[in-house]
Amino acid sequence: MLGEFEYLTLTATTRLGEHAYGAAIRKEIEHATVHRCSIGALYTTLDRLEAKGLIKTWMGDPTPQRGGRPKRMVRVTASGVRAASAFYAAVRRISDGVSWEMHRAAVR
């Protein structure tokens, strides 16, 4: 089973499509979670996801905006799609019938 940050990384990568690379993925995660995302944590997660066969990475072309440095491009593999889909389905199943709004009001 995926961890939460792995799922967020796979989802952000999928959302970005052919424009998925480290900084863009980080921005997407920060926008969705409204929390700061460490670039080190992101690259550690990308390495782990690639070792698991859930993503594929490669170095893109150098760009002038990056001082001639290439971007590490990312795409989700078929195994990554299956893992993210299974994680999302599990969250939906466990959440079925739970109302966080009602629970939050009860603990006040």
C-alpha positions in Angstrom: 0.0 0.0 0.0 1.2 3.5 -0.8 1.8 6.2 1.8 -0.1 9.4 1.7 2.9 11.4 0.3 3.5 8.8 -2.4 -0.1 9.0 -3.4 0.0 12.8 -3.6 3.2 12.6 -5.7 1.6 10.1 -8.1 -1.5 12.2 -8.4 0.3 15.4 -9.0 2.5 13.7 -11.6 -0.6 12.4 -13.4 -2.3 15.8 -13.2 0.8 17.5 -14.8 1.1 15.0 -17.6 4.0 15.7 -19.9 4.9 18.8 -17.8 5.7 16.7 -14.7 9.1 17.4 -13.2 10.3 18.0 -9.6 9.5 21.7 -9.1 6.1 21.5 -10.8 5.2 18.4 -8.8 6.2 20.2 -5.6 4.1 23.2 -6.5 1.1 21.0 -7.3 1.3 19.2 -3.9 1.8 22.5 -2.1 -1.3 24.0 -3.8 -3.5 20.9 -3.0 -2.4 20.5 0.6 -1.7 24.1 1.5 1.5 22.9 3.2 5.1 23.4 2.3 6.7 20.5 0.5 10.4 19.8 1.0 12.2 19.3 -2.3 14.4 16.8 -0.5 11.4 14.8 0.6 9.9 14.9 -2.9 13.1 13.6 -4.5 13.5 10.9 -1.9 9.9 9.9 -2.7 10.5 10.0 -6.5 13.5 7.7 -6.0 11.5 5.3 -3.9 8.6 5.3 -6.4 11.0 4.6 -9.2 12.6 1.8 -7.3 9.1 0.3 -6.8 8.5 0.6 -10.6 5.6 3.0 -10.0 7.2 5.9 -12.0 9.8 6.4 -14.7 12.1 9.4 -14.7 14.6 10.7 -17.2 16.5 13.9 -17.7 14.8 16.4 -20.1 16.5 18.9 -22.3 18.4 21.8 -20.6 16.5 25.0 -20.5 17.7 28.6 -20.4 15.3 29.3 -17.5 17.2 26.8 -15.4 20.7 28.1 -16.3 21.2 25.3 -18.9 20.3 22.5 -16.4 18.0 19.7 -17.4 14.8 18.9 -15.6 14.1 15.4 -14.1 11.0 14.5 -16.0 8.5 12.0 -14.4 5.7 9.8 -15.7 3.5 7.3 -13.8 3.8 3.7 -15.0 0.9 1.3 -15.4 1.9 -0.2 -12.0 1.8 3.3 -10.5 -1.8 3.8 -11.9 -2.9 0.6 -10.3 -1.3 1.4 -6.9 -2.8 4.9 -6.8 -6.2 3.6 -7.9 -6.1 1.0 -5.1 -5.1 3.5 -2.5 -7.9 5.9 -3.6 -10.4 3.1 -3.5 -9.3 2.0 0.0 -9.7 5.6 1.3 -13.1 5.9 -0.2 -14.2 2.5 1.3 -12.9 3.3 4.8 -14.5 6.8 4.6 -17.9 5.6 3.5 -20.5 6.6 6.1 -18.1 8.9 8.0 -19.0 12.5 8.4 -16.0 14.5 9.5 -18.2 17.6 9.9 -20.5 15.9 12.4 -17.5 14.4 14.2 -15.7 17.8 14.4 -18.8 19.3 16.0 -19.1 16.4 18.5 -15.5 16.9 19.8 -15.8 20.7 20.4 
